[in-house]
Amino acid sequence: MMNVSWCELYIVTSFLKLLLCHAYHSTDFEVHRNWLAITHSLPIDKWYYESTSQWTLDYPPFFAWFEYSLSFFAQFIDPKMLEISATPYFSQSTLLFQRVSVIISDMVMCYACHTATKLVTDKRTDKKVGDLPAKLLLTTSYLACAGLLIVDHIHFQYNGFLSGIFLLSLVSVVQGRIVQGAVYFSILLNLKHIYLYVAPVYFVYMLRVHLFQDKGFMGVDIAGLMKLGVGVVGVFGASFGPFLPHIPQILSRLFPVQRGLCHAYWAPNLWALYNFLDISISKSLQLLGVMPKSGVHPLMSGLVQQSEYLVLPNITPLHCATLTLVLLTPILVKLFQHPSPDLFLKSVTAAALISFYCGYHVHEKAVLVILVPFALQAFSDVASAKSYFFLSALGTYSLFPLLFEIREFPIKVCILLMVHSFMLIFLKKVHPEFKLGLLEKFYLIGIAGHFLLAEVVLPIMLPSFQFLPLLLYSIYCSVGVTYTLIVVCFSLLK
C-alpha cells in the first residue's frame, strides 16, 4: 500500500491554507497584531496593564512570550505593525506575516500527529487497517480539521499548535509517560487557560496512578509524585515567576466575569436553550397581556455584556461552576475507581463536553477543545467514532456565523463537505462496520434545510431581524450538542 510522510501531508495542507490567506479575517487579527506590538514595545511588567487598544492582552504568560518571539521576525517584515495604537493597523505584509505564522505554528500539530500514529494503529487489531488510513484520518481530524480551517486560517487564531500540544499531552498520558504528559498539559494551560476545562480529569488520573501501588511508601509512589510535582511547578514557575508582583492583574485579565453568561453569538450549549426559553416565555406573556410589551429582548442585543432575564432566574458564574462539577463528579469517581488509559481519554472528552455545555461565557470556538481527545478516542471503537463524526460535523456547522460575508459563503460550505466526506471514507477504513444511526442521519441532513433558512430565506425575507439567524444556529446546534453529551456520558458511566 502507498505510504505518505507527515512532512508531505503538512506541505499539502499548508498549500490549502495558503489559498485562504486573503479571505475574511475577524477582529482577532487586530487582537494578535496588538499583542505583537505590546510584547515588542513594552517591558514585561507593562504587558498586562497596557490598554491603549480595547484588545488588551488576556492570555497566560507563555502565549505572551509566543507573541514576543513572533514580534522579533515581524520587525523585519513591517515595523509599523509593532506600533501600539488605539486604531487598527493593516497592511498586506502584516496580513501575510500573521497568516503564515499560523501555518508555520501548525508544525507542532504535524509532530503531534506523527506521535499519535503508532498509538492509533496499535489500537486496531484488524490487519487490513494500515498506517495510511490512520494518517489520513488523523489529517482530516487535526492537520486539516474543518473547524481549525475556519477558525485559524480564515477567522484568525492560533488554535492549531495549541491543539497539537494538547494531543501530545494526551498521547503521552495514554502511553504511560505521565510526567511528560503533565508537563505538556502545564505548558498548554500557560498558553491558553480554556484547557482548564479538562484539568480535573488530569489531576484525578495522575494522582490515582501514583496511589495503591506495590512499590513506594504505604502504596504511594512518592518518587513518582515528586517528579510530577517538580515538572508541573517548574512550568508554572517559569510562566508566572517573571510576573510575580502582577499575578492579581493577570488573573483579572484571564477571568473577566463581567462579560456575561453568553457571548454575542451564543455558543450551542445549555444556556442557548435557556435563553431561548426565556425569550419564548416572555414574548408569550406579552402577547397575553400578562407582561408589558418591550422592544428587543436584552438577550438578543448582540453585544458582549451582562444581560438580565425577563422571566427565568439570572445565571451566575457560581451556578455554572456548580452544575459543571455536579455533572463531572460521577465521571471523576469512576476514573478514580477504575483508572485506565482508555477511560482517561473518554473522561477528558466528557469533561470538555460538559464544560462547554454548562460553562460561563463559553465561546463557540471552544468546541475545538472537545474534538481533540474525541478524534483520538474515535480509533478505539465504532460507537465513539460515530459520536465524534456527528459532533465534528455539527460543531463545524456551528462556526458558520463567524464567516458572515457573502464571499465566504461557498468556502465554509466546501470546507464542511470536503473534510467530512474524506473523514467518513477514512472512518470506514478504520471501522468497516461504521454506520450512523437514523437520528444522527436525520439531524445532519437537516443541516441543509436549516442553512438555507438561516443564510438565505431569513436575510431576504426579514432583513431587519439580524439576530434571528444567529439564534437559529445556536438552538439547532445546541440540540445536537445535547444529544452528544447524553450519548457520551451514558456510554462512559454504564
C-alpha positions as CSV (number, residue, x, y, z in Angstrom):
1,M,0.0,0.0,0.0
2,M,1.2,3.5,-0.8
3,N,2.5,5.4,2.1
4,V,3.0,9.2,2.7
5,S,5.1,11.0,5.3
6,W,3.8,13.6,7.7
7,C,6.1,16.1,6.0
8,E,4.2,15.6,2.7
9,L,0.8,15.8,4.5
10,Y,1.9,19.1,6.1
11,I,3.0,20.6,2.8
12,V,-0.2,19.6,1.1
13,T,-2.4,21.0,3.8
14,S,-0.3,24.2,4.1
15,F,-0.9,24.9,0.4
16,L,-4.6,24.6,1.1
17,K,-4.3,27.0,4.0
18,L,-2.3,29.5,1.9
19,L,-5.3,29.7,-0.5
20,L,-7.3,31.1,2.4
21,C,-4.8,34.0,3.1
22,H,-6.9,36.7,1.5
23,A,-10.2,35.5,2.9
24,Y,-12.1,37.4,5.6
25,H,-10.4,37.9,8.9
26,S,-12.0,38.9,12.1
27,T,-11.1,41.5,14.8
28,D,-9.0,38.7,16.3
29,F,-6.5,39.5,13.6
30,E,-6.1,43.0,15.1
31,V,-6.1,41.5,18.6
32,H,-3.0,39.4,17.8
33,R,-1.3,42.3,16.0
34,N,-1.8,44.5,19.0
35,W,-0.3,41.7,21.2
36,L,2.7,41.7,18.9
37,A,3.1,45.4,19.5
38,I,2.6,45.2,23.3
39,T,5.2,42.5,23.8
40,H,7.7,44.1,21.4
41,S,7.4,47.7,22.6
42,L,6.9,47.4,26.4
43,P,8.8,45.9,29.3
44,I,7.2,42.8,30.6
45,D,5.8,44.5,33.8
46,K,3.6,46.6,31.5
47,W,2.2,43.9,29.3
48,Y,-0.9,43.1,31.3
49,Y,-1.6,46.8,32.1
50,E,-1.4,48.3,28.6
51,S,-4.9,49.4,27.4
52,T,-4.4,51.9,24.6
53,S,-6.3,49.5,22.3
54,Q,-9.5,47.8,23.5
55,W,-7.8,44.5,22.6
56,T,-5.8,44.0,25.8
57,L,-3.6,41.1,26.5
58,D,-5.7,38.4,28.2
59,Y,-3.9,35.1,27.6
60,P,-1.5,33.5,30.0
61,P,2.2,34.4,30.1
62,F,3.5,31.7,27.8
63,F,1.3,33.0,25.0
64,A,2.6,36.5,25.6
65,W,6.1,35.1,25.1
66,F,5.0,33.4,22.0
67,E,3.8,36.7,20.6
68,Y,7.1,38.3,21.7
69,S,9.0,35.7,19.7
70,L,6.9,36.3,16.7
71,S,7.5,40.1,17.0
72,F,11.2,39.5,16.6
73,F,10.6,38.4,13.0
74,A,7.7,40.9,12.4
75,Q,10.1,43.8,12.8
76,F,11.8,42.8,9.6
77,I,8.5,42.5,7.7
78,D,6.7,45.7,8.6
79,P,7.9,47.6,11.7
80,K,4.6,49.6,11.7
81,M,2.7,46.5,12.8
82,L,4.6,46.7,16.1
83,E,3.4,50.2,17.0
84,I,0.8,50.3,19.8
85,S,-2.3,52.1,18.5
86,A,-5.9,52.6,19.5
87,T,-6.9,52.2,15.9
88,P,-6.4,49.0,13.9
89,Y,-3.4,48.7,11.6
90,F,-3.4,46.7,8.4
91,S,-1.0,46.1,5.5
92,Q,-0.6,43.3,3.0
93,S,2.8,42.4,4.6
94,T,1.2,42.2,8.0
95,L,-1.6,40.0,6.6
96,L,0.8,37.6,5.0
97,F,3.1,37.5,8.1
98,Q,0.3,36.7,10.5
99,R,-1.3,34.2,8.2
100,V,2.0,32.4,7.5
101,S,2.9,32.4,11.2
102,V,-0.3,30.4,11.9
103,I,0.6,27.9,9.2
104,I,4.2,27.5,10.5
105,S,3.0,27.1,14.0
106,D,0.9,24.1,12.8
107,M,4.2,22.2,12.6
108,V,3.5,21.4,16.2
109,M,0.3,19.8,15.2
110,C,2.1,17.9,12.5
111,Y,4.6,16.5,15.0
112,A,1.8,15.6,17.4
113,C,0.0,13.7,14.6
114,H,3.3,11.8,14.0
115,T,3.5,10.8,17.6
116,A,-0.2,9.7,17.6
117,T,0.2,7.5,14.5
118,K,1.7,4.5,16.4
119,L,-0.8,4.8,19.2
120,V,-3.8,4.7,17.0
121,T,-2.5,1.9,14.8
122,D,-1.7,-0.2,17.9
123,K,-5.3,0.2,18.9
124,R,-6.5,-1.6,15.8
125,T,-6.2,-5.4,15.7
126,D,-7.6,-5.6,12.1
127,K,-4.5,-6.1,9.9
128,K,-6.3,-4.7,6.9
129,V,-6.2,-1.3,8.5
130,G,-2.8,0.1,7.9
131,D,-0.7,3.1,8.5
132,L,-2.1,5.2,5.6
133,P,-5.8,5.2,6.7
134,A,-4.7,6.1,10.2
135,K,-2.6,9.0,8.9
136,L,-5.4,10.3,6.6
137,L,-8.0,10.1,9.4
138,L,-5.6,12.0,11.7
139,T,-5.1,14.6,8.9
140,T,-8.8,15.3,8.5
141,S,-9.2,15.3,12.3
142,Y,-6.3,17.5,13.1
143,L,-4.0,18.9,10.5
144,A,-6.8,19.7,8.1
145,C,-9.6,19.9,10.7
146,A,-12.6,21.8,9.2
147,G,-13.1,23.8,12.4
148,L,-9.4,24.8,12.5
149,L,-9.5,25.9,8.8
150,I,-12.4,28.2,9.6
151,V,-11.3,29.5,13.0
152,D,-7.5,29.7,12.4
153,H,-7.0,30.2,8.7
154,I,-10.0,32.4,7.9
155,H,-11.4,33.9,11.1
156,F,-7.8,34.0,12.5
157,Q,-6.4,32.5,15.7
158,Y,-3.6,30.1,16.8
159,N,-5.6,27.1,17.9
160,G,-3.7,24.6,15.7
161,F,-0.4,24.5,17.6
162,L,-2.3,24.6,20.9
163,S,-4.4,21.6,19.8
164,G,-1.1,19.9,18.9
165,I,0.3,20.4,22.4
166,F,-3.0,19.0,23.8
167,L,-2.6,16.0,21.5
168,L,1.0,15.5,22.6
169,S,-0.1,15.5,26.2
170,L,-3.0,13.0,25.6
171,V,-0.7,10.6,23.7
172,S,2.0,10.8,26.4
173,V,-0.5,10.0,29.2
174,V,-2.2,7.2,27.3
175,Q,1.2,5.6,26.6
176,G,2.1,5.8,30.3
177,R,4.5,8.7,30.2
178,I,2.7,10.6,33.0
179,V,5.3,13.2,33.8
180,Q,5.8,14.1,30.2
181,G,2.0,14.4,29.7
182,A,1.7,16.6,32.8
183,V,4.5,18.9,31.5
184,Y,2.8,19.2,28.1
185,F,-0.5,20.0,29.7
186,S,1.0,22.5,32.1
187,I,2.6,24.3,29.1
188,L,-0.8,24.2,27.4
189,L,-2.5,25.8,30.4
190,N,0.1,28.6,30.4
191,L,-0.6,29.2,26.8
192,K,-4.4,29.3,26.9
193,H,-6.4,28.8,30.0
194,I,-9.5,27.4,28.3
195,Y,-7.9,24.0,28.8
196,L,-8.8,24.3,32.5
197,Y,-12.0,22.6,31.3
198,V,-10.2,19.2,31.5
199,A,-7.8,19.9,34.3
200,P,-9.8,17.9,36.9
201,V,-9.5,14.8,34.9
202,Y,-5.8,15.1,34.6
203,F,-5.5,15.8,38.3
204,V,-7.6,12.8,39.4
205,Y,-5.9,10.3,36.9
206,M,-2.4,11.4,37.6
207,L,-2.9,11.3,41.4
208,R,-4.7,7.9,41.2
209,V,-1.9,6.2,39.1
210,H,0.5,7.0,41.9
211,L,-1.6,5.6,44.7
212,F,-2.3,2.0,45.8
213,Q,0.9,0.7,44.1
214,D,3.0,-2.3,45.0
215,K,6.0,-0.1,45.4
216,G,6.6,3.1,47.4
217,F,5.7,4.1,51.0
218,M,2.3,2.5,52.1
219,G,1.4,2.0,48.4
220,V,2.1,5.6,47.4
221,D,4.7,6.2,44.7
222,I,6.3,9.2,46.4
223,A,9.1,9.4,43.9
224,G,6.7,9.5,41.0
225,L,4.6,12.2,42.7
226,M,7.7,14.2,43.4
227,K,8.7,14.0,39.7
228,L,5.2,15.0,38.7
229,G,5.2,17.9,41.1
230,V,8.6,19.2,40.1
231,G,7.5,19.1,36.4
232,V,4.2,21.0,36.9
233,V,5.5,23.5,39.5
234,G,8.6,24.1,37.3
235,V,6.4,25.0,34.3
236,F,4.1,27.3,36.3
237,G,7.1,28.9,38.0
238,A,8.7,29.6,34.6
239,S,5.5,31.1,33.4
240,F,4.3,33.3,36.3
241,G,7.7,33.8,38.0
242,P,8.7,36.9,36.0
243,F,5.2,38.4,36.6
244,L,5.0,37.5,40.4
245,P,4.0,41.0,41.6
246,H,1.4,41.3,38.8
247,I,-0.5,38.0,39.3
248,P,-3.7,39.7,40.5
249,Q,-3.7,41.9,37.4
250,I,-3.1,38.9,35.1
251,L,-5.9,36.9,36.8
252,S,-8.3,39.8,36.3
253,R,-7.5,39.7,32.6
254,L,-7.8,35.9,32.3
255,F,-11.2,35.7,34.0
256,P,-13.3,38.7,33.1
257,V,-16.6,37.6,34.5
258,Q,-18.2,40.9,33.8
259,R,-18.6,39.9,30.1
260,G,-21.8,38.0,30.9
261,L,-23.1,34.4,30.6
262,C,-23.1,34.2,26.8
263,H,-21.0,35.6,24.0
264,A,-22.5,37.9,21.4
265,Y,-23.3,34.8,19.3
266,W,-24.5,32.2,21.8
267,A,-22.4,29.0,21.9
268,P,-24.6,26.0,21.2
269,N,-25.0,24.8,24.8
270,L,-27.4,24.7,27.7
271,W,-27.5,28.4,28.1
272,A,-28.6,29.0,24.4
273,L,-31.6,26.8,25.2
274,Y,-32.2,28.6,28.5
275,N,-32.0,32.0,26.7
276,F,-34.5,30.8,24.0
277,L,-36.8,29.6,26.8
278,D,-36.8,33.0,28.5
279,I,-37.4,34.8,25.2
280,S,-40.3,32.4,24.3
281,I,-42.0,32.7,27.7
282,S,-41.6,36.5,27.9
283,K,-42.9,37.0,24.4
284,S,-45.9,34.7,25.1
285,L,-46.7,36.6,28.3
286,Q,-46.5,39.9,26.5
287,L,-48.9,38.7,23.8
288,L,-51.3,37.5,26.5
289,G,-51.1,40.9,28.2
290,V,-49.6,39.5,31.4
291,M,-46.3,41.3,30.9
292,P,-45.9,44.9,29.5
293,K,-44.6,44.9,25.9
294,S,-41.0,45.7,25.4
295,G,-38.7,46.2,22.4
296,V,-35.8,43.8,21.6
297,H,-35.2,41.3,24.4
298,P,-31.9,42.1,26.3
299,L,-30.5,38.7,25.4
300,M,-30.9,39.5,21.6
301,S,-28.8,42.7,21.7
302,G,-25.8,41.0,20.0
303,L,-23.5,42.7,22.5
304,V,-20.9,41.2,24.9
305,Q,-22.4,42.2,28.2
306,Q,-24.3,41.0,31.3
307,S,-28.0,40.8,30.4
308,E,-31.0,40.4,32.6
309,Y,-33.5,37.6,32.1
310,L,-37.1,38.8,32.0
311,V,-38.7,35.6,33.4
312,L,-36.2,33.0,34.4
313,P,-33.6,33.4,37.2
314,N,-30.3,35.0,36.2
315,I,-27.3,32.7,36.0
316,T,-24.0,33.5,37.8
317,P,-20.5,32.0,37.3
318,L,-21.1,30.1,40.6
319,H,-24.2,28.4,39.1
320,C,-22.3,27.3,36.0
321,A,-19.3,26.0,38.1
322,T,-21.6,24.1,40.4
323,L,-23.6,22.5,37.6
324,T,-20.4,21.6,35.8
325,L,-19.0,20.0,39.0
326,V,-22.2,18.0,39.6
327,L,-22.2,16.5,36.1
328,L,-18.4,15.9,36.2
329,T,-18.2,14.2,39.6
330,P,-19.6,10.8,38.6
331,I,-17.0,10.6,35.8
332,L,-14.2,11.6,38.1
333,V,-15.3,9.0,40.7
334,K,-15.4,6.2,38.1
335,L,-11.9,7.3,36.8
336,F,-10.5,7.2,40.3
337,Q,-12.0,3.7,40.9
338,H,-11.0,2.2,37.6
339,P,-8.1,4.1,36.2
340,S,-7.1,3.1,32.7
341,P,-5.7,5.0,29.6
342,D,-8.9,4.4,27.6
343,L,-11.1,5.7,30.5
344,F,-8.8,8.6,30.9
345,L,-9.2,9.6,27.3
346,K,-13.0,9.2,27.4
347,S,-13.2,11.2,30.6
348,V,-11.2,14.1,29.0
349,T,-13.7,14.1,26.2
350,A,-16.6,14.1,28.6
351,A,-15.1,16.8,30.8
352,A,-14.6,19.1,27.8
353,L,-18.1,18.5,26.6
354,I,-19.7,19.1,30.0
355,S,-17.7,22.3,30.5
356,F,-18.6,23.5,27.0
357,Y,-22.3,22.7,27.7
358,C,-22.5,24.3,31.2
359,G,-19.7,26.8,31.3
360,Y,-19.9,30.6,31.8
361,H,-19.2,32.9,28.8
362,V,-18.3,30.0,26.5
363,H,-17.2,30.8,23.0
364,E,-18.5,28.8,20.1
365,K,-14.9,28.1,19.1
366,A,-14.4,26.1,22.3
367,V,-16.0,23.1,20.5
368,L,-12.5,22.6,19.1
369,V,-11.2,21.6,22.6
370,I,-13.7,18.7,22.7
371,L,-12.7,17.4,19.2
372,V,-9.0,16.9,20.1
373,P,-9.5,14.0,22.6
374,F,-12.6,12.8,20.8
375,A,-10.7,12.2,17.5
376,L,-8.2,10.1,19.3
377,Q,-10.9,8.2,21.0
378,A,-12.6,7.5,17.7
379,F,-9.9,5.0,16.8
380,S,-10.9,2.8,19.8
381,D,-14.5,1.8,19.0
382,V,-17.1,2.4,16.4
383,A,-19.6,4.0,18.9
384,S,-17.0,6.7,19.7
385,A,-16.3,7.1,16.0
386,K,-19.9,7.8,15.2
387,S,-20.3,10.3,18.0
388,Y,-17.1,12.0,17.0
389,F,-18.1,12.4,13.4
390,F,-21.5,13.7,14.4
391,L,-20.1,16.3,16.8
392,S,-17.4,17.3,14.3
393,A,-19.9,18.0,11.6
394,L,-22.4,19.9,13.8
395,G,-19.5,21.7,15.6
396,T,-18.1,22.9,12.3
397,Y,-21.5,24.0,11.2
398,S,-22.0,25.9,14.5
399,L,-18.9,28.0,13.4
400,F,-20.5,29.2,10.2
401,P,-21.8,32.5,11.7
402,L,-18.1,33.5,12.2
403,L,-17.9,33.9,8.5
404,F,-20.7,36.2,7.6
405,E,-19.5,37.8,4.4
406,I,-21.0,36.7,1.1
407,R,-17.7,35.7,-0.4
408,E,-17.1,33.2,2.3
409,F,-20.5,31.6,1.7
410,P,-19.2,28.8,-0.7
411,I,-15.9,28.5,1.2
412,K,-17.4,27.4,4.5
413,V,-19.8,25.0,2.8
414,C,-17.0,23.4,0.8
415,I,-14.8,23.1,3.9
416,L,-17.5,21.3,5.8
417,L,-18.5,19.0,3.0
418,M,-15.0,18.2,1.7
419,V,-13.3,17.5,5.0
420,H,-16.2,15.4,6.4
421,S,-16.6,13.5,3.2
422,F,-13.0,12.4,3.4
423,M,-13.3,11.8,7.1
424,L,-16.3,9.5,6.5
425,I,-14.3,7.5,4.0
426,F,-11.3,7.1,6.4
427,L,-13.5,6.3,9.3
428,K,-15.0,3.4,7.3
429,K,-11.5,2.2,6.5
430,V,-10.7,2.1,10.3
431,H,-14.1,0.8,11.3
432,P,-15.7,-1.2,8.4
433,E,-18.9,-1.5,10.4
434,F,-19.2,2.3,10.8
435,K,-22.8,3.5,10.2
436,L,-24.7,6.5,11.6
437,G,-28.0,5.9,13.4
438,L,-31.3,7.2,12.0
439,L,-31.5,10.1,14.4
440,E,-28.0,11.2,13.5
441,K,-28.6,11.0,9.8
442,F,-31.9,12.9,10.1
443,Y,-30.2,15.7,12.1
444,L,-27.2,16.0,9.8
445,I,-29.4,16.1,6.7
446,G,-31.5,18.7,8.4
447,I,-28.5,21.0,8.4
448,A,-29.1,21.7,4.7
449,G,-32.6,23.0,5.3
450,H,-31.5,24.9,8.3
451,F,-28.7,26.5,6.4
452,L,-30.9,27.7,3.6
453,L,-33.4,29.1,6.2
454,A,-30.7,30.9,8.2
455,E,-28.4,32.1,5.4
456,V,-30.8,32.7,2.5
457,V,-34.5,32.9,3.4
458,L,-34.4,35.0,6.6
459,P,-31.9,37.6,5.4
460,I,-34.1,38.2,2.4
461,M,-37.5,37.9,4.0
462,L,-36.7,39.6,7.4
463,P,-33.5,41.6,6.9
464,S,-34.2,43.8,10.0
465,F,-34.1,40.7,12.3
466,Q,-30.3,40.3,12.1
467,F,-30.1,38.3,15.3
468,L,-32.7,35.7,14.3
469,P,-30.4,33.6,12.0
470,L,-27.8,33.5,14.9
471,L,-30.5,32.4,17.3
472,L,-31.5,29.6,14.9
473,Y,-27.9,28.4,14.6
474,S,-27.5,28.4,18.4
475,I,-30.7,26.5,19.0
476,Y,-30.3,23.9,16.3
477,C,-26.7,23.1,17.2
478,S,-27.5,23.1,20.9
479,V,-29.9,20.2,20.3
480,G,-27.1,18.3,18.6
481,V,-24.6,19.0,21.4
482,T,-27.2,17.9,24.0
483,Y,-27.7,14.6,22.2
484,T,-23.9,14.0,22.0
485,L,-23.5,14.9,25.7
486,I,-26.2,12.3,26.7
487,V,-24.7,9.6,24.5
488,V,-21.1,10.2,25.6
489,C,-21.9,10.4,29.4
490,F,-24.2,7.3,29.4
491,S,-21.6,5.3,27.4
492,L,-18.9,6.2,29.8
493,L,-20.9,5.6,33.0
494,K,-22.7,2.4,32.1
